[in-house]
Amino acid sequence: MSKIISLIILVLDILAIIKIVQSGASTGEKILWVILVLVLPVIGLIIWALLGPGGPAKR
């Protein structure tokens, strides 16, 4: 069960990094977001989804 959860988190992190790189944010912001998602996979993903480019807080 934990392997499935780990795989799901990995896939979501990869998708988040792809979206970050494709976003219209500045290069510095992209680098910071990617580092956050890599260092804190679960928490970074949640923070990016809420506060990142295109997140609900930016609308």
Helices and strands as residue ranges (DSSP letters): H 2-22, H 27-39, H 41-51, G 56-58
